[in-house]
Amino acid sequence: MWVIFLLSAIGFAIGALIIFSIGWLVIHKIEMHINRQDESFDIEKEVYKEIKNQMKKGDK
């Protein structure tokens, strides 16, 4: 009886660990994707500012 309880508890713990690991990996991947998009946006914003400054200098 105790053996069945221990085996089921171990099985449940392993299953929970696997589900937690998969969830963490998915969330980590999404977070990395968002960070890459933010970096890309910052670069585009800097390029836009440079072009805007050059256009202002060209108008003078």
Secondary structure, 3 states (H helix, E strand, C coil): CHHHHHHHHHHHHHHHHHHHHHHHHHHHHHHHHHHHHHHHHHHHHHHHHHHHHHHHHHHC
